[in-house]
Amino acid sequence: MSAPVLITSPTGGPDAEDLRRIGYRQELHRRLGWFSSFAAGFSFVSILTTVFQLFALGYSFGGPAFFWTWPLVFAGQLCVALVFAELAASWPLAGCIYQWSRRLAGEIVGWFAGWAMLIGYIVSVAAIGIALQAVLPAVWSGFQIIGSDSSVTSASGAANGILLGAVLIAVATVISAVGVRFMAVINGIGVSCEIIGVVLLLMLLFSHAERGPGVVTQTLNVSGNSPYIYAFLASTLMAAYVMYGFDSAAELSEETTEPRRVVPSAILRALLVSFVGGGFMIVAALMAAPSLTDGQLSAGGIAYVITSRLDSTLGRALLTVVAVSIVSACLAIQNSASRVMFSMARDGRLPGARLLARVHPQTGTPIVTGIAVGVLAIAVLLINLGNPAAFAAVTSTSVVIVYLAYLLVTGPALKARLRGRLPMTGPGGFSLGRWGLPVNLFAVVYGVAMMINIAWPRQAVYDPAGTSWVLQYSALLFVAGLVVVGLVVHRRLRNRAAPAAVNAVPAVAEA
């Protein structure tokens, strides 16, 4: 894998002038090339981390045939990504979901899109931080600093996971503060390691195959007496939890050279490479698993396949690569969150906006927002102390929030398209052309359906131990809480005039 392409013109040039025409001054240093832009989206999805973690979730609900949820979710997210790519070519701005939504639907809808995205990102930082607990103690027992039980559901495992996650978030905060060039190098190394790790894992699993690829047609009667469609819909959560965050390439638009050309392709490449690599990982694990029916694949997932098929040295080597991928993913998610916070603060749309909107003149990074995201993510981590079930529920509901934010972009985009106000890309920019309407329509239908599917109060997902109705309905309660708190915050900010949304879709009433 080639090294990241870094550009050394931080604040001037035609891209800065283009940004000025949209209504903003170039403050962030513009030093990212095509690979760094792709790496931002790919490392957020981080298939080596997420597929590794969530394979058991999909398999436990749908059996081997859950594989088909992977292309199904990809088809929906591809339509979302295509809409985003077109918008990225029109408005290459940091805090893209917020900025696109406010230009398509006005200030109120745009603010709630940014608010939802920010909360979803912060919880995602905490979720990826706790993932280290499932990896590092297995690589070396010395990483189990607190107690001896490394299980995330145990008291000592939960506490140790908080410690490891907090250290990871702190390190990511420092890396982000140093500058976008350094961040891009670290992220590029992480992505290169992840791709190499995926290829190595596939070679090893396929070389230990027990059965052919036809295994993906088997259901193993996982649904019992109920129609299989119910089990299949539940198993889509695995793919839905994995395939989001590809838009993070657009979050760094103001730090990318030629963003109108580079960012759209980076969004699509990140999703496509993740789809191909993740799909092969699922098939390889199903083919190499010692047994499909003894319950261990449902409980242990890909980790069970690795430990049963590979020797301990190879297993630890792969887990080390997974740990590197987790670091890269944490860095990508935290950077995305800080850019959303910066973008909203720059418009005066958050409490403490003047402080949050500051950009360090030497590093060209919004250091304060990076610290704020890190502190808030560590606070979310603390939920895991004494109540890992609640933490699992919160991290699951964060995906619902992100899908809601996506819908607050694709929905207004469809409305604008039906009224003939999209696309707005200039000559040579990415455009869906005549395919824009059907692609956008499918993106909205998919977004609504998947958001309902994820938020559905399945006890097996949100409260498997059956301890509390609050956990079972946590997704709906979390969304309701997000809206209520958002209304309170927005009400306090209502007298602050945000800058005009330059180049907004015409005839959209502003709040």
N, C-alpha and C positions, 0 to 999 in steps of 0.2 A: 504494500500500500504506500503510495507516495506521501511525502510530508505535506502538511497543510500549506496552502497557498496564502501568503500574507502580503498585504499591500501596505505601503509605507506613506501614504498621503492621508494623514489623520483627519484634517478639518477643512480642506479646501477642495477645489476642483469642481467638475460639472455635477457630481452627485450632491455636493453641498448646495449648489445653486438650485438644483432640482428640489431639494428639501425646503429651501427658502420659498420657492413658489408654492409649495403645499402649505406653508405657514409657520415653519419652525426654523430656528437657527441651528447650525451644526455644532453640537456640543460633545457628543460621544465620538470617540476616535474611530475613523472608518478604516479598518485594517484587515478585514476578513475577505477571503476569496471563495471560490466555489466549493472547495473541499471542506473548509471550516463551516460554511453555511450548511452543507449536507450533514456534516458531523453533528451539528446542533440538533437537527431533527432526528437523526438516526440514534444518537446516544440517549435522547429522551425516551424513545420507544424501547431501546435496549433489550432486544429479543433474548440475548443470552441471560439476562437477569429475569425478565418478566415471564417468558415461556418456561424457563427453568423453574420459577416459583409457582406458576399458575397452571401448569399442565395437569396436575392432580385435580384441580377444581373442575376443569372441563371433563376429564375422564370419569370422575366420580359421578357426574350427572348423566353423561351421554354415552359412556363406553367408547370403544374405538371409533365409532361413527361420528363422534363429536368433531373429528377432523373437518367435516364439511361446514362447520360453523366458521372456520377460518376464511375460506374464500367468500362466504356469504357476508361476513363483517367487512372484509376487504373491499368488496364491491360497493358497499355503502360508504365506507370511509374514503374510497377513491373518488367518489362523486363529491364528497365534502372537500377533499384535497384539491380537486380540479376547480371548484368554486373559489377556494382560498388562493390558489395560484393566480387566478385571474384578478382577484382583488389585490394581491401582493404586487402585481404589475401596475395596478392603478394607484395604490397608496402604499409605498414602501416605508412604513413607519413603525417605530418601536411601540410595543403594546398593541399589536396588530388587531386582536379581536375587539378591543375597546375602540380603537380608531376606526376600523371598518364599520362597526355597528353604529357608531354615532354619525358617520357620514351617510349611512344608508337609512337610518331610522330616527335620528335625532338624539338629543342629549340624554334623555331619561333612559331609553332603551340601551344606548351606548354605555352609560354609566353602569347599569346593572350587568351588562355583558362583561365589562372590565372587572367589576366587583366579584362576580361569580368565578371568572377565570383566575383572579388573584387568590381567592380562598382555595380553589381547587389545586392550584399550583403549590401553595404553602403546605397543604395537607399531603400532597404528593412528595414533597421534599422529605417530610417526616416518614412517610411510608417507605421510601427508598432507603432512608437512613437505617430503619429497623431491619431491613433485609440483610445487613451485614451479619446480624446475629445468626442467621441460618447458614452462613458460609465460613466466616473466619474461625470460630472455635473448631470446626471440622478440619480446617487446614492445619491449625496448631492450637493445642489445648491452652497455651498461654494467653490466648485472646479471651478465654473465659475468666475474666478478672474477678467477677462477683459470683460467689457460690460455685457449685459444680454441675448443676443441671443446665445444659445449654438450650433446652426447649424454650421457645419464645412464650409458650403458655404457662411456664413455671415462674415462680416469684423471682428466683435468681436469674433465670434466662431473660425475663422481661426487664429487670434492672440492668443487666449487662448489655442488653440490646439498646437501652436508652443511652448508656455510656458510650458505646461504640457509635451509635447514630449521632450523638451530640458532637463527638470528636470529628466525625466525617463532615457534618454540616459546618463546623467551625473552620476546618481545612478548606472546604469549598468556598466559604466566605472570604478567606484570605486570598485564595487564588483569584477569585473574581475581582477583588479590590486591587490587585497588583496591576491589572491591565488586560485589555481584550487580546493582545498579542500572546501573552503568557497563557491566558485561559485557552486560546485556540490551540496552542502547542500541546498542552496537557490533554485537552479534549481529543485532539487528533491522535495522540498516542493511545488513549483509551479506546477510541473507535477502531483503530488498526488492530489492537490486541483483541477486541471483541470479534471482529471479522475473522481473524486467524483462529480464535477459539471456536467459533461456530463451525468453520471448515474442519478443524481437527476433531471436534465432537462428532460431526456427521460421518467422517471417515471411520472413526472407531466404532460407532454404533452400527453403521451399515455392514462393517466387517464382522460383526457379531450377531447378524440377523438370525432370528429363530423362525421367521415366517415371511411371506411375501407382502407386497404393498396392498394386496386385496384385503388386508385386515381392516382397512378403513371403512369397509361396508358392513362390519359386524356391530350389532347393538348389544349383544349379550343379555338381552331382556332386562336392562337396567331399570326400565320404567315399571316393571311388575305388571299389574293389571291395568294400568293407566295407558292411554295412547302415548306413543313414543314422542310425539311432538312436544309434550310438556317437558320431558327430560331434555330434548334437543334445545328448546328455548332457554332452559336454565343453563345448559352448557355453553351457550353463546357468550355468557358473561366472561369466560376466559379470554376469548378473542377481543371482546369489547374493552376489557381492562388493559390489554396489551397495545392495541392499535389506536393510540391517540398521542398527541404531543408532537406530531410531525410538523405542526405549524410553528414550532419554536424557531425554525429557520427564519420565519418572518419576524419573530420578536427581535431579532438582531439586524433588521433591515437597515437601520441607521448606522450600523457598524460594518456594513457589507458594501464592497465596491460594485457598481453597476447592479444595484439590487433589483431593478425592474426586470433584468434579464436573468440574474443568477438565482434569486430567491424562489421564483415559481418552479424552476427545474429542481432546486434543492428539496422543496416540499415533496414533490412527486417521487424523486429518487429515494428519499428517506423512507417513504411509505412502501414503495415497490420492493426495495432491498429487504426491508423488514418482513414483508409478506413472503417473499421467496425463501429467505433464510429460516423464518419461523415455521413455515409450512413443512420444509424438509426436516426440521428438528422434531416436529410432532410425528411425522411418518417414521423417522428413524427410531424414535423411542418406542413406538408401537411395534415395530418389527423386531427390535432387539430385546424387549422385555422378556424375562424368563417365563412369566406367567401373566395372563390377562385376567385370571379369575380368582387368584388367591387373596385379593384385597390389598396387596402391598403396593401395586401400581396406583391405586386410588388414594392411598395414604401418603406414599413417598414420592410419587411422580418421577421425573427424570433423575432425581438424586438416587432413587432406588435402583434404576436401570444402570446408572454409572457404577454404583458401589457393588452391584452384583455381577457386572460384566467386566469391569476393568480392575487392574491391581491398584493398591492404595496410592502408589506414587503417581500414576496417571490421574487418578481421581483427585488427589490434592492439587496437581498441576492445573486441572480444569477448574477446580474451585477457586484457585488463585486468579485465573483469568476472569471468572465470574465476579470476584471481588473488585478487580480493576474496572470491570464494566459498571458495577454499582457506583464506584467513585465518579466515573465519567457521567453516568446518568444523573447523579446528584448535582454535579456541576452544571449540567445542561438545564435541569429543571429550576435550579436556584437562579441562574442567569435569566431564564424566561420570566420567572416571577418578579425579579427585580426590575426588569424592563417594563412590565405591565404597571408596576407601582410607580416607576419613574414617569411613564407616559401620562398616567392619570394625575400625578402630583404636578407635573409641568403645566397641566391645564387647570390646576387649582381644584381638583375634584376629590382630594383626600384630606383628612385632618393632618395638620403639620406639613402641608404641601410645600411650603417654602424650603423647609429643611430637606424633605425627601427628594426634591427636584434638583438638589445640588449635584453638580458633576465636578469631580476633582480635575483641575486643569492639567496636571501632569499625566495622570493615568487615563483620563478620558472615560472614567467609569462612574456610575452613580453609587458610590461607596455606602452612603447612608441607607439606601434602599436595600442593598445587599445585606447589611447588618440587620436591618429590620426583618427581612424575610428569614434570616437565619435564627434570630431570637424567637420569632413566632413559630417557626417549624419545631424548634426544640421544646417550646411550650406545648405543642401538640403531642410531641413524643412522650411527655410526662403523663398523658392519659393512659399509656401502656403500663404505668406503675400500679400494680394491684388490680388492674382491670383490662387485661389484654383483649377480652371479647369486645369491650367498648372501643378500643383502638382499632380493631379489625373492622368494626362496623363503620367508624368514622372514615377510615381510609377507603372503604368500599363506596361510601356515599360521595366521596370526592369526585369519583368518575361521573356520577350523575350530574354533579355541578358543572363539570367540564362539557359534557354533552349539552347541557342547557345553554351554556355560553356559546357553543358552536351553533346552536339553533337560533340564537339571537343575532347571528350573522347570516346564515343561509336563508332563514325566513324572510327578513327584510330584503335580502338580495333577490329572492324570487319575486317579491312584490315589485321591486324596482324593475326587474327584467320584464315582468308582465306589462308594465307601463312604458316599456321602451326606453328606460333610462340606464340600462346596462347592456353591454359592457362599456367602460369608459377608458380602456387602455388606448394608448397612443399608437402610432405606426410602429410596427415591429414588435409590439408588446404581446404577451401571452393572452390569447383570447379563445374562448370555446366556440365562437361563431354560432352557427345554426344549432349546435349541440348544447348551447348554454341553457335553454329552457328545460329540456328533458333531464339533463344532468342535475340542474339545480332543484327541479321538482323531486327527483329521486332522493337527493341529499336531504331534503326537508322531511319527506315521508319516512325515510330510514331513521333520521334523527329523532323524530317523535316516537316511532315504534321502539327504537332501542332504548331511549330514555325511560319509557314506561316499563320495558322489560327489565332493565337494570334496577329500577326503583321498586319493582314489585316486591311486597313484603314476604319473601320466601324465608321461612324459618331456617331451612338448611343453609342459607347463605348468611343471613344477618344474626341469627341466634341459634346455632346448631345445638347448644346445650339446653335450650328451652328455658332460660333463666328469667327473661324479662320481655314483656310485650314492647317495651320502649326500644330494645335492640332490634326486634323484628321489624318495627316500623321506623327505624332510625333514618332511612333514606328520605322518607316523606317528611319526617320531623326536622331533619337537617335542612332540607330545601326550604321548608316553612320558616325555620329560624334564620336562614340566610336572607330571605326576603324581608322579614321583620327588622332584623338588625340593619340591613341595607336601607330600608325606608327611614330608619332613625338617622343613620349617617347622612343619607342624601338630603334629608330635611334640614340638617344643620348646615349643609353646603349650598342650599338652594339659592342663597343670595349672592354667591360668588359667580361672577360671569366667566364662563369658559371662553377661550379664544374661538373665533368663528371656525367652523369645520370647512376649511378651504377645499375646493374641488369636490364638495359633497354632492350627492345625487340631487338634482334639482327638485324643487317643490316639496321638500321634506320639512314639515313644521318643526322648528326647534323648541326645546323646552325653555 
